[in-house]
């Protein structure tokens, strides 16, 4: 799965891409279907680099939020999304309404929010009938 980052302003996208270049990470950029751009890494970086990228992205998203809040029309542009990998290996984007996304991102790291949304999506794809308390459901899934 390619790691992707969504941006709504070219300046912030370009700053992130420059940071990738400094780290010698290849990426591709494409327009998002709804709005903005998606920057996808060509290869999965090591854990330390990925952690640093997540911190950079989170800082840019905070700046994006501050810029958006300063705009008089910002309410019409609120959107948040997280990429997930489906059981069949395909990827999808889960879009979250602002009332859900804001507290989620304020109280959880991007990785934790991704894990939560992925768990919900997998549960929807693979529903389990019967009682919730079953030993076979206690097995944890490996991290994606």
N, CA, C and O atoms as a GROMACS GRO file, in nm:
protein
  576
    1UNK      N    1   0.084  -0.118   0.000
    1UNK     CA    2   0.000   0.000   0.000
    1UNK      C    3   0.088   0.124   0.000
    1UNK      O    4   0.180   0.135   0.081
    2UNK      N    5   0.060   0.215  -0.090
    2UNK     CA    6   0.134   0.341  -0.095
    2UNK      C    7   0.080   0.434   0.013
    2UNK      O    8  -0.040   0.445   0.033
    3UNK      N    9   0.171   0.500   0.080
    3UNK     CA   10   0.131   0.597   0.182
    3UNK      C   11   0.099   0.728   0.112
    3UNK      O   12   0.180   0.779   0.035
    4UNK      N   13  -0.021   0.782   0.138
    4UNK     CA   14  -0.064   0.904   0.072
    4UNK      C   15  -0.098   1.013   0.171
    4UNK      O   16  -0.141   0.987   0.284
    5UNK      N   17  -0.079   1.137   0.128
    5UNK     CA   18  -0.107   1.255   0.209
    5UNK      C   19  -0.188   1.353   0.126
    5UNK      O   20  -0.153   1.380   0.011
    6UNK      N   21  -0.297   1.406   0.182
    6UNK     CA   22  -0.386   1.496   0.110
    6UNK      C   23  -0.357   1.640   0.150
    6UNK      O   24  -0.338   1.671   0.268
    7UNK      N   25  -0.354   1.727   0.049
    7UNK     CA   26  -0.330   1.870   0.071
    7UNK      C   27  -0.434   1.950  -0.006
    7UNK      O   28  -0.481   1.908  -0.112
    8UNK      N   29  -0.470   2.067   0.049
    8UNK     CA   30  -0.568   2.152  -0.016
    8UNK      C   31  -0.506   2.281  -0.069
    8UNK      O   32  -0.572   2.356  -0.140
    9UNK      N   33  -0.382   2.306  -0.035
    9UNK     CA   34  -0.314   2.426  -0.085
    9UNK      C   35  -0.181   2.384  -0.146
    9UNK      O   36  -0.108   2.301  -0.092
   10UNK      N   37  -0.150   2.444  -0.262
   10UNK     CA   38  -0.027   2.407  -0.332
   10UNK      C   39   0.098   2.439  -0.250
   10UNK      O   40   0.195   2.363  -0.253
   11UNK      N   41   0.096   2.549  -0.177
   11UNK     CA   42   0.214   2.586  -0.098
   11UNK      C   43   0.247   2.479   0.006
   11UNK      O   44   0.363   2.440   0.021
   12UNK      N   45   0.146   2.431   0.076
   12UNK     CA   46   0.169   2.329   0.178
   12UNK      C   47   0.210   2.197   0.113
   12UNK      O   48   0.299   2.128   0.163
   13UNK      N   49   0.146   2.162   0.002
   13UNK     CA   50   0.184   2.041  -0.073
   13UNK      C   51   0.331   2.049  -0.114
   13UNK      O   52   0.407   1.954  -0.096
   14UNK      N   53   0.369   2.164  -0.171
   14UNK     CA   54   0.506   2.180  -0.219
   14UNK      C   55   0.608   2.175  -0.106
   14UNK      O   56   0.716   2.120  -0.123
   15UNK      N   57   0.574   2.231   0.009
   15UNK     CA   58   0.665   2.223   0.124
   15UNK      C   59   0.684   2.079   0.168
   15UNK      O   60   0.796   2.038   0.202
   16UNK      N   61   0.576   2.000   0.168
   16UNK     CA   62   0.586   1.859   0.205
   16UNK      C   63   0.672   1.783   0.104
   16UNK      O   64   0.757   1.703   0.143
   17UNK      N   65   0.650   1.808  -0.024
   17UNK     CA   66   0.727   1.742  -0.130
   17UNK      C   67   0.875   1.779  -0.118
   17UNK      O   68   0.962   1.694  -0.139
   18UNK      N   69   0.906   1.904  -0.085
   18UNK     CA   70   1.045   1.945  -0.065
   18UNK      C   71   1.107   1.870   0.052
   18UNK      O   72   1.224   1.830   0.046
   19UNK      N   73   1.029   1.850   0.158
   19UNK     CA   74   1.078   1.773   0.272
   19UNK      C   75   1.106   1.628   0.234
   19UNK      O   76   1.201   1.568   0.285
   20UNK      N   77   1.025   1.572   0.145
   20UNK     CA   78   1.050   1.436   0.096
   20UNK      C   79   1.180   1.432   0.016
   20UNK      O   80   1.259   1.339   0.030
   21UNK      N   81   1.202   1.533  -0.067
   21UNK     CA   82   1.323   1.538  -0.148
   21UNK      C   83   1.448   1.548  -0.060
   21UNK      O   84   1.550   1.485  -0.089
   22UNK      N   85   1.439   1.626   0.048
   22UNK     CA   86   1.552   1.637   0.141
   22UNK      C   87   1.584   1.500   0.202
   22UNK      O   88   1.700   1.469   0.227
   23UNK      N   89   1.482   1.420   0.224
   23UNK     CA   90   1.500   1.285   0.280
   23UNK      C   91   1.527   1.180   0.171
   23UNK      O   92   1.536   1.061   0.199
   24UNK      N   93   1.541   1.227   0.047
   24UNK     CA   94   1.567   1.140  -0.068
   24UNK      C   95   1.455   1.036  -0.087
   24UNK      O   96   1.482   0.921  -0.122
   25UNK      N   97   1.330   1.079  -0.064
   25UNK     CA   98   1.214   0.993  -0.084
   25UNK      C   99   1.143   1.033  -0.212
   25UNK      O  100   1.110   1.150  -0.232
   26UNK      N  101   1.119   0.936  -0.300
   26UNK     CA  102   1.047   0.962  -0.423
   26UNK      C  103   0.897   0.962  -0.397
   26UNK      O  104   0.848   0.891  -0.309
   27UNK      N  105   0.825   1.043  -0.474
   27UNK     CA  106   0.680   1.050  -0.458
   27UNK      C  107   0.616   1.088  -0.590
   27UNK      O  108   0.683   1.129  -0.684
   28UNK      N  109   0.487   1.073  -0.595
   28UNK     CA  110   0.408   1.122  -0.708
   28UNK      C  111   0.298   1.210  -0.651
   28UNK      O  112   0.255   1.193  -0.537
   29UNK      N  113   0.253   1.304  -0.732
   29UNK     CA  114   0.147   1.396  -0.692
   29UNK      C  115   0.036   1.390  -0.796
   29UNK      O  116   0.062   1.392  -0.916
   30UNK      N  117  -0.087   1.383  -0.747
   30UNK     CA  118  -0.202   1.382  -0.838
   30UNK      C  119  -0.314   1.464  -0.777
   30UNK      O  120  -0.320   1.482  -0.655
   31UNK      N  121  -0.403   1.512  -0.863
   31UNK     CA  122  -0.520   1.584  -0.813
   31UNK      C  123  -0.613   1.485  -0.745
   31UNK      O  124  -0.631   1.373  -0.792
   32UNK      N  125  -0.672   1.527  -0.634
   32UNK     CA  126  -0.771   1.446  -0.565
   32UNK      C  127  -0.902   1.453  -0.643
   32UNK      O  128  -0.930   1.553  -0.708
   33UNK      N  129  -0.981   1.348  -0.636
   33UNK     CA  130  -1.108   1.345  -0.708
   33UNK      C  131  -1.203   1.455  -0.662
   33UNK      O  132  -1.280   1.508  -0.741
   34UNK      N  133  -1.197   1.489  -0.534
   34UNK     CA  134  -1.290   1.590  -0.482
   34UNK      C  135  -1.228   1.729  -0.484
   34UNK      O  136  -1.286   1.823  -0.540
   35UNK      N  137  -1.112   1.742  -0.422
   35UNK     CA  138  -1.048   1.873  -0.412
   35UNK      C  139  -0.906   1.853  -0.361
   35UNK      O  140  -0.880   1.762  -0.282
   36UNK      N  141  -0.816   1.938  -0.406
   36UNK     CA  142  -0.679   1.934  -0.357
   36UNK      C  143  -0.592   1.834  -0.431
   36UNK      O  144  -0.619   1.800  -0.547
   37UNK      N  145  -0.488   1.787  -0.362
   37UNK     CA  146  -0.388   1.699  -0.421
   37UNK      C  147  -0.354   1.586  -0.325
   37UNK      O  148  -0.368   1.599  -0.203
   38UNK      N  149  -0.310   1.477  -0.381
   38UNK     CA  150  -0.262   1.364  -0.303
   38UNK      C  151  -0.116   1.344  -0.337
   38UNK      O  152  -0.079   1.337  -0.454
   39UNK      N  153  -0.033   1.337  -0.236
   39UNK     CA  154   0.108   1.306  -0.252
   39UNK      C  155   0.127   1.163  -0.202
   39UNK      O  156   0.100   1.133  -0.086
   40UNK      N  157   0.174   1.074  -0.291
   40UNK     CA  158   0.195   0.934  -0.255
   40UNK      C  159   0.343   0.900  -0.260
   40UNK      O  160   0.413   0.934  -0.355
   41UNK      N  161   0.388   0.834  -0.156
   41UNK     CA  162   0.527   0.789  -0.152
   41UNK      C  163   0.544   0.671  -0.248
   41UNK      O  164   0.456   0.586  -0.259
   42UNK      N  165   0.657   0.668  -0.318
   42UNK     CA  166   0.684   0.559  -0.412
   42UNK      C  167   0.720   0.430  -0.340
   42UNK      O  168   0.696   0.321  -0.391
   43UNK      N  169   0.776   0.442  -0.221
   43UNK     CA  170   0.812   0.324  -0.141
   43UNK      C  171   0.786   0.356   0.005
   43UNK      O  172   0.791   0.471   0.048
   44UNK      N  173   0.760   0.253   0.081
   44UNK     CA  174   0.734   0.269   0.224
   44UNK      C  175   0.866   0.296   0.296
   44UNK      O  176   0.958   0.215   0.288
   45UNK      N  177   0.877   0.410   0.368
   45UNK     CA  178   1.001   0.439   0.441
   45UNK      C  179   1.011   0.358   0.569
   45UNK      O  180   0.916   0.293   0.611
   46UNK      N  181   1.129   0.363   0.632
   46UNK     CA  182   1.145   0.295   0.759
   46UNK      C  183   1.061   0.365   0.865
   46UNK      O  184   1.013   0.476   0.844
   47UNK      N  185   1.044   0.300   0.979
   47UNK     CA  186   0.953   0.350   1.083
   47UNK      C  187   0.992   0.488   1.134
   47UNK      O  188   0.904   0.572   1.157
   48UNK      N  189   1.122   0.513   1.153
   48UNK     CA  190   1.164   0.644   1.204
   48UNK      C  191   1.132   0.755   1.104
   48UNK      O  192   1.085   0.862   1.143
   49UNK      N  193   1.157   0.729   0.977
   49UNK     CA  194   1.127   0.828   0.874
   49UNK      C  195   0.978   0.850   0.863
   49UNK      O  196   0.932   0.963   0.849
   50UNK      N  197   0.901   0.742   0.869
   50UNK     CA  198   0.755   0.753   0.861
   50UNK      C  199   0.702   0.835   0.978
   50UNK      O  200   0.611   0.917   0.961
   51UNK      N  201   0.757   0.814   1.095
   51UNK     CA  202   0.715   0.891   1.213
   51UNK      C  203   0.745   1.040   1.193
   51UNK      O  204   0.664   1.125   1.229
   52UNK      N  205   0.862   1.070   1.137
   52UNK     CA  206   0.899   1.210   1.111
   52UNK      C  207   0.806   1.271   1.006
   52UNK      O  208   0.766   1.387   1.018
   53UNK      N  209   0.772   1.194   0.903
   53UNK     CA  210   0.680   1.243   0.799
   53UNK      C  211   0.542   1.270   0.857
   53UNK      O  212   0.478   1.370   0.823
   54UNK      N  213   0.495   1.182   0.945
   54UNK     CA  214   0.365   1.203   1.009
   54UNK      C  215   0.365   1.331   1.092
   54UNK      O  216   0.266   1.404   1.095
   55UNK      N  217   0.476   1.357   1.160
   55UNK     CA  218   0.486   1.480   1.240
   55UNK      C  219   0.486   1.603   1.148
   55UNK      O  220   0.420   1.702   1.178
   56UNK      N  221   0.559   1.596   1.036
   56UNK     CA  222   0.560   1.706   0.939
   56UNK      C  223   0.419   1.729   0.885
   56UNK      O  224   0.373   1.843   0.876
   57UNK      N  225   0.352   1.620   0.848
   57UNK     CA  226   0.219   1.630   0.790
   57UNK      C  227   0.120   1.687   0.891
   57UNK      O  228   0.037   1.772   0.857
   58UNK      N  229   0.129   1.641   1.015
   58UNK     CA  230   0.040   1.692   1.118
   58UNK      C  231   0.060   1.842   1.138
   58UNK      O  232  -0.038   1.916   1.155
   59UNK      N  233   0.184   1.889   1.136
   59UNK     CA  234   0.212   2.032   1.150
   59UNK      C  235   0.153   2.110   1.032
   59UNK      O  236   0.097   2.218   1.050
   60UNK      N  237   0.168   2.055   0.912
   60UNK     CA  238   0.111   2.122   0.794
   60UNK      C  239  -0.042   2.122   0.799
   60UNK      O  240  -0.105   2.218   0.756
   61UNK      N  241  -0.102   2.016   0.852
   61UNK     CA  242  -0.247   2.011   0.863
   61UNK      C  243  -0.298   2.111   0.967
   61UNK      O  244  -0.406   2.168   0.951
   62UNK      N  245  -0.220   2.132   1.073
   62UNK     CA  246  -0.257   2.235   1.170
   62UNK      C  247  -0.253   2.373   1.104
   62UNK      O  248  -0.341   2.456   1.126
   63UNK      N  249  -0.150   2.396   1.024
   63UNK     CA  250  -0.140   2.523   0.952
   63UNK      C  251  -0.256   2.536   0.852
   63UNK      O  252  -0.314   2.644   0.839
   64UNK      N  253  -0.290   2.426   0.784
   64UNK     CA  254  -0.402   2.427   0.690
   64UNK      C  255  -0.531   2.462   0.763
   64UNK      O  256  -0.611   2.541   0.713
   65UNK      N  257  -0.551   2.404   0.880
   65UNK     CA  258  -0.672   2.430   0.957
   65UNK      C  259  -0.678   2.577   0.998
   65UNK      O  260  -0.784   2.639   0.990
   66UNK      N  261  -0.565   2.633   1.041
   66UNK     CA  262  -0.563   2.774   1.082
   66UNK      C  263  -0.593   2.864   0.963
   66UNK      O  264  -0.666   2.963   0.976
   67UNK      N  265  -0.537   2.830   0.847
   67UNK     CA  266  -0.565   2.909   0.727
   67UNK      C  267  -0.713   2.899   0.689
   67UNK      O  268  -0.775   2.999   0.653
   68UNK      N  269  -0.767   2.779   0.697
   68UNK     CA  270  -0.906   2.758   0.660
   68UNK      C  271  -0.999   2.833   0.754
   68UNK      O  272  -1.097   2.894   0.710
   69UNK      N  273  -0.970   2.829   0.884
   69UNK     CA  274  -1.054   2.896   0.981
   69UNK      C  275  -1.052   3.047   0.963
   69UNK      O  276  -1.147   3.116   1.000
   70UNK      N  277  -0.943   3.098   0.906
   70UNK     CA  278  -0.932   3.242   0.882
   70UNK      C  279  -1.012   3.286   0.760
   70UNK      O  280  -1.037   3.405   0.742
   71UNK      N  281  -1.050   3.192   0.676
   71UNK     CA  282  -1.127   3.224   0.555
   71UNK      C  283  -1.275   3.236   0.590
   71UNK      O  284  -1.327   3.155   0.666
   72UNK      N  285  -1.343   3.335   0.534
   72UNK     CA  286  -1.485   3.351   0.566
   72UNK      C  287  -1.572   3.236   0.512
   72UNK      O  288  -1.678   3.210   0.567
   73UNK      N  289  -1.528   3.169   0.408
   73UNK     CA  290  -1.607   3.060   0.349
   73UNK      C  291  -1.559   2.922   0.392
   73UNK      O  292  -1.592   2.823   0.326
   74UNK      N  293  -1.482   2.914   0.498
   74UNK     CA  294  -1.416   2.788   0.532
   74UNK      C  295  -1.512   2.675   0.564
   74UNK      O  296  -1.479   2.559   0.541
   75UNK      N  297  -1.629   2.704   0.616
   75UNK     CA  298  -1.726   2.600   0.651
   75UNK      C  299  -1.768   2.517   0.532
   75UNK      O  300  -1.805   2.401   0.549
   76UNK      N  301  -1.765   2.574   0.412
   76UNK     CA  302  -1.805   2.500   0.293
   76UNK      C  303  -1.695   2.410   0.242
   76UNK      O  304  -1.717   2.332   0.149
   77UNK      N  305  -1.576   2.418   0.299
   77UNK     CA  306  -1.463   2.339   0.252
   77UNK      C  307  -1.410   2.239   0.355
   77UNK      O  308  -1.303   2.182   0.336
   78UNK      N  309  -1.483   2.218   0.462
   78UNK     CA  310  -1.436   2.125   0.564
   78UNK      C  311  -1.451   1.982   0.516
   78UNK      O  312  -1.559   1.940   0.474
   79UNK      N  313  -1.343   1.908   0.523
   79UNK     CA  314  -1.345   1.766   0.487
   79UNK      C  315  -1.223   1.702   0.551
   79UNK      O  316  -1.118   1.765   0.564
   80UNK      N  317  -1.237   1.580   0.590
   80UNK     CA  318  -1.124   1.504   0.642
   80UNK      C  319  -1.138   1.363   0.588
   80UNK      O  320  -1.249   1.313   0.568
   81UNK      N  321  -1.025   1.300   0.564
   81UNK     CA  322  -1.031   1.163   0.514
   81UNK      C  323  -0.912   1.084   0.563
   81UNK      O  324  -0.807   1.140   0.594
   82UNK      N  325  -0.930   0.954   0.568
   82UNK     CA  326  -0.823   0.862   0.603
   82UNK      C  327  -0.825   0.749   0.501
   82UNK      O  328  -0.932   0.700   0.463
   83UNK      N  329  -0.708   0.709   0.456
   83UNK     CA  330  -0.699   0.597   0.363
   83UNK      C  331  -0.698   0.467   0.441
   83UNK      O  332  -0.638   0.458   0.548
   84UNK      N  333  -0.764   0.367   0.386
   84UNK     CA  334  -0.764   0.235   0.448
   84UNK      C  335  -0.731   0.132   0.341
   84UNK      O  336  -0.742   0.159   0.222
   85UNK      N  337  -0.691   0.015   0.384
   85UNK     CA  338  -0.670  -0.097   0.294
   85UNK      C  339  -0.779  -0.199   0.323
   85UNK      O  340  -0.795  -0.244   0.436
   86UNK      N  341  -0.852  -0.233   0.219
   86UNK     CA  342  -0.961  -0.330   0.234
   86UNK      C  343  -0.904  -0.471   0.247
   86UNK      O  344  -0.785  -0.493   0.225
   87UNK      N  345  -0.990  -0.564   0.283
   87UNK     CA  346  -0.950  -0.704   0.300
   87UNK      C  347  -0.891  -0.762   0.172
   87UNK      O  348  -0.803  -0.847   0.177
   88UNK      N  349  -0.940  -0.715   0.054
   88UNK     CA  350  -0.890  -0.767  -0.073
   88UNK      C  351  -0.761  -0.698  -0.119
   88UNK      O  352  -0.709  -0.730  -0.226
   89UNK      N  353  -0.710  -0.604  -0.037
   89UNK     CA  354  -0.585  -0.536  -0.069
   89UNK      C  355  -0.604  -0.402  -0.140
   89UNK      O  356  -0.509  -0.325  -0.152
   90UNK      N  357  -0.725  -0.374  -0.188
   90UNK     CA  358  -0.750  -0.245  -0.253
   90UNK      C  359  -0.759  -0.136  -0.146
   90UNK      O  360  -0.786  -0.163  -0.029
   91UNK      N  361  -0.736  -0.014  -0.189
   91UNK     CA  362  -0.741   0.098  -0.095
   91UNK      C  363  -0.869   0.177  -0.116
   91UNK      O  364  -0.929   0.174  -0.223
   92UNK      N  365  -0.908   0.247  -0.014
   92UNK     CA  366  -1.027   0.333  -0.019
   92UNK      C  367  -1.003   0.451   0.073
   92UNK      O  368  -0.918   0.448   0.162
   93UNK      N  369  -1.079   0.554   0.051
   93UNK     CA  370  -1.072   0.673   0.135
   93UNK      C  371  -1.202   0.681   0.213
   93UNK      O  372  -1.311   0.677   0.157
   94UNK      N  373  -1.188   0.694   0.344
   94UNK     CA  374  -1.304   0.712   0.432
   94UNK      C  375  -1.310   0.861   0.464
   94UNK      O  376  -1.219   0.915   0.527
   95UNK      N  377  -1.417   0.925   0.422
   95UNK     CA  378  -1.434   1.068   0.445
   95UNK      C  379  -1.511   1.087   0.576
   95UNK      O  380  -1.612   1.020   0.601
   96UNK      N  381  -1.462   1.178   0.657
   96UNK     CA  382  -1.522   1.203   0.788
   96UNK      C  383  -1.579   1.343   0.794
   96UNK      O  384  -1.515   1.438   0.750
   97UNK      N  385  -1.699   1.358   0.849
   97UNK     CA  386  -1.755   1.493   0.866
   97UNK      C  387  -1.673   1.568   0.971
   97UNK      O  388  -1.616   1.507   1.061
   98UNK      N  389  -1.668   1.700   0.959
   98UNK     CA  390  -1.587   1.780   1.052
   98UNK      C  391  -1.618   1.755   1.198
   98UNK      O  392  -1.528   1.755   1.281
   99UNK      N  393  -1.745   1.735   1.232
   99UNK     CA  394  -1.783   1.714   1.372
   99UNK      C  395  -1.722   1.586   1.428
   99UNK      O  396  -1.708   1.573   1.550
  100UNK      N  397  -1.687   1.491   1.342
  100UNK     CA  398  -1.623   1.367   1.386
  100UNK      C  399  -1.471   1.379   1.374
  100UNK      O  400  -1.397   1.338   1.463
  101UNK      N  401  -1.425   1.436   1.264
  101UNK     CA  402  -1.281   1.443   1.237
  101UNK      C  403  -1.206   1.530   1.337
  101UNK      O  404  -1.098   1.493   1.384
  102UNK      N  405  -1.262   1.644   1.369
  102UNK     CA  406  -1.190   1.738   1.457
  102UNK      C  407  -1.158   1.676   1.594
  102UNK      O  408  -1.041   1.675   1.633
  103UNK      N  409  -1.256   1.623   1.668
  103UNK     CA  410  -1.220   1.564   1.798
  103UNK      C  411  -1.134   1.439   1.782
  103UNK      O  412  -1.049   1.411   1.868
  104UNK      N  413  -1.154   1.364   1.676
  104UNK     CA  414  -1.073   1.245   1.652
  104UNK      C  415  -0.926   1.284   1.639
  104UNK      O  416  -0.839   1.224   1.702
  105UNK      N  417  -0.898   1.386   1.557
  105UNK     CA  418  -0.760   1.427   1.533
  105UNK      C  419  -0.702   1.507   1.650
  105UNK      O  420  -0.580   1.516   1.664
  106UNK      N  421  -0.788   1.565   1.732
  106UNK     CA  422  -0.738   1.638   1.850
  106UNK      C  423  -0.694   1.542   1.961
  106UNK      O  424  -0.605   1.574   2.039
  107UNK      N  425  -0.756   1.424   1.966
  107UNK     CA  426  -0.730   1.333   2.077
  107UNK      C  427  -0.650   1.209   2.039
  107UNK      O  428  -0.606   1.135   2.127
  108UNK      N  429  -0.632   1.185   1.910
  108UNK     CA  430  -0.559   1.067   1.864
  108UNK      C  431  -0.452   1.109   1.764
  108UNK      O  432  -0.468   1.209   1.694
  109UNK      N  433  -0.345   1.032   1.758
  109UNK     CA  434  -0.245   1.056   1.655
  109UNK      C  435  -0.303   1.012   1.521
  109UNK      O  436  -0.404   0.943   1.516
  110UNK      N  437  -0.239   1.052   1.413
  110UNK     CA  438  -0.284   1.010   1.280
  110UNK      C  439  -0.284   0.858   1.269
  110UNK      O  440  -0.374   0.799   1.210
  111UNK      N  441  -0.182   0.795   1.327
  111UNK     CA  442  -0.172   0.649   1.323
  111UNK      C  443  -0.287   0.583   1.401
  111UNK      O  444  -0.344   0.484   1.355
  112UNK      N  445  -0.320   0.637   1.517
  112UNK     CA  446  -0.430   0.583   1.596
  112UNK      C  447  -0.564   0.602   1.526
  112UNK      O  448  -0.648   0.512   1.525
  113UNK      N  449  -0.585   0.720   1.466
  113UNK     CA  450  -0.709   0.745   1.394
  113UNK      C  451  -0.720   0.650   1.275
  113UNK      O  452  -0.828   0.596   1.247
  114UNK      N  453  -0.609   0.630   1.204
  114UNK     CA  454  -0.607   0.536   1.091
  114UNK      C  455  -0.643   0.396   1.138
  114UNK      O  456  -0.722   0.327   1.074
  115UNK      N  457  -0.585   0.352   1.249
  115UNK     CA  458  -0.613   0.218   1.302
  115UNK      C  459  -0.761   0.204   1.339
  115UNK      O  460  -0.822   0.100   1.314
  116UNK      N  461  -0.818   0.308   1.399
  116UNK     CA  462  -0.959   0.304   1.438
  116UNK      C  463  -1.050   0.292   1.316
  116UNK      O  464  -1.138   0.207   1.311
  117UNK      N  465  -1.028   0.379   1.218
  117UNK     CA  466  -1.112   0.377   1.098
  117UNK      C  467  -1.093   0.247   1.020
  117UNK      O  468  -1.190   0.192   0.967
  118UNK      N  469  -0.971   0.198   1.013
  118UNK     CA  470  -0.944   0.071   0.945
  118UNK      C  471  -1.017  -0.044   1.015
  118UNK      O  472  -1.076  -0.130   0.949
  119UNK      N  473  -1.014  -0.045   1.148
  119UNK     CA  474  -1.084  -0.151   1.224
  119UNK      C  475  -1.235  -0.146   1.197
  119UNK      O  476  -1.298  -0.250   1.182
  120UNK      N  477  -1.291  -0.027   1.192
  120UNK     CA  478  -1.434  -0.014   1.164
  120UNK      C  479  -1.464  -0.063   1.023
  120UNK      O  480  -1.562  -0.136   1.002
  121UNK      N  481  -1.382  -0.024   0.927
  121UNK     CA  482  -1.405  -0.067   0.788
  121UNK      C  483  -1.394  -0.218   0.775
  121UNK      O  484  -1.476  -0.281   0.707
  122UNK      N  485  -1.293  -0.278   0.840
  122UNK     CA  486  -1.279  -0.424   0.834
  122UNK      C  487  -1.398  -0.493   0.901
  122UNK      O  488  -1.442  -0.598   0.856
  123UNK      N  489  -1.448  -0.434   1.008
  123UNK     CA  490  -1.564  -0.492   1.074
  123UNK      C  491  -1.688  -0.486   0.984
  123UNK      O  492  -1.769  -0.578   0.984
  124UNK      N  493  -1.701  -0.379   0.908
  124UNK     CA  494  -1.813  -0.368   0.814
  124UNK      C  495  -1.800  -0.468   0.699
  124UNK      O  496  -1.898  -0.524   0.652
  125UNK      N  497  -1.676  -0.489   0.654
  125UNK     CA  498  -1.652  -0.585   0.546
  125UNK      C  499  -1.669  -0.729   0.591
  125UNK      O  500  -1.708  -0.815   0.513
  126UNK      N  501  -1.641  -0.754   0.718
  126UNK     CA  502  -1.645  -0.890   0.772
  126UNK      C  503  -1.731  -0.893   0.898
  126UNK      O  504  -1.679  -0.912   1.008
  127UNK      N  505  -1.861  -0.875   0.883
  127UNK     CA  506  -1.947  -0.871   1.002
  127UNK      C  507  -1.946  -1.004   1.076
  127UNK      O  508  -1.934  -1.111   1.016
  128UNK      N  509  -1.959  -0.995   1.206
  128UNK     CA  510  -1.962  -1.113   1.292
  128UNK      C  511  -2.098  -1.117   1.360
  128UNK      O  512  -2.135  -1.026   1.432
  129UNK      N  513  -2.170  -1.225   1.335
  129UNK     CA  514  -2.299  -1.242   1.400
  129UNK      C  515  -2.278  -1.311   1.534
  129UNK      O  516  -2.179  -1.381   1.554
  130UNK      N  517  -2.370  -1.292   1.623
  130UNK     CA  518  -2.362  -1.360   1.751
  130UNK      C  519  -2.305  -1.271   1.858
  130UNK      O  520  -2.291  -1.150   1.840
  131UNK      N  521  -2.272  -1.332   1.972
  131UNK     CA  522  -2.225  -1.254   2.087
  131UNK      C  523  -2.092  -1.186   2.058
  131UNK      O  524  -2.008  -1.237   1.984
  132UNK      N  525  -2.075  -1.072   2.118
  132UNK     CA  526  -1.952  -0.995   2.102
  132UNK      C  527  -1.834  -1.060   2.176
  132UNK      O  528  -1.722  -1.058   2.126
  133UNK      N  529  -1.860  -1.116   2.292
  133UNK     CA  530  -1.754  -1.175   2.374
  133UNK      C  531  -1.727  -1.318   2.328
  133UNK      O  532  -1.787  -1.414   2.377
  134UNK      N  533  -1.636  -1.331   2.234
  134UNK     CA  534  -1.596  -1.463   2.186
  134UNK      C  535  -1.445  -1.466   2.179
  134UNK      O  536  -1.382  -1.369   2.134
  135UNK      N  537  -1.385  -1.577   2.223
  135UNK     CA  538  -1.239  -1.587   2.225
  135UNK      C  539  -1.178  -1.571   2.087
  135UNK      O  540  -1.070  -1.514   2.074
  136UNK      N  541  -1.244  -1.621   1.982
  136UNK     CA  542  -1.187  -1.610   1.848
  136UNK      C  543  -1.184  -1.466   1.798
  136UNK      O  544  -1.113  -1.438   1.701
  137UNK      N  545  -1.257  -1.375   1.860
  137UNK     CA  546  -1.255  -1.235   1.821
  137UNK      C  547  -1.150  -1.155   1.897
  137UNK      O  548  -1.126  -1.039   1.866
  138UNK      N  549  -1.088  -1.217   1.996
  138UNK     CA  550  -0.989  -1.146   2.077
  138UNK      C  551  -0.852  -1.142   2.011
  138UNK      O  552  -0.764  -1.069   2.057
  139UNK      N  553  -0.832  -1.218   1.907
  139UNK     CA  554  -0.703  -1.216   1.837
  139UNK      C  555  -0.687  -1.081   1.771
  139UNK      O  556  -0.778  -1.032   1.704
  140UNK      N  557  -0.570  -1.021   1.790
  140UNK     CA  558  -0.547  -0.889   1.730
  140UNK      C  559  -0.493  -0.908   1.589
  140UNK      O  560  -0.421  -1.002   1.559
  141UNK      N  561  -0.533  -0.814   1.504
  141UNK     CA  562  -0.485  -0.816   1.366
  141UNK      C  563  -0.347  -0.756   1.361
  141UNK      O  564  -0.318  -0.663   1.436
  142UNK      N  565  -0.261  -0.805   1.275
  142UNK     CA  566  -0.130  -0.742   1.261
  142UNK      C  567  -0.146  -0.603   1.204
  142UNK      O  568  -0.238  -0.576   1.127
  143UNK      N  569  -0.056  -0.513   1.242
  143UNK     CA  570  -0.058  -0.374   1.191
  143UNK      C  571  -0.033  -0.376   1.041
  143UNK      O  572   0.047  -0.454   0.991
  144UNK      N  573  -0.103  -0.288   0.971
  144UNK     CA  574  -0.087  -0.280   0.825
  144UNK      C  575   0.015  -0.176   0.790
  144UNK      O  576   0.043  -0.154   0.673
   0.00000   0.00000   0.00000
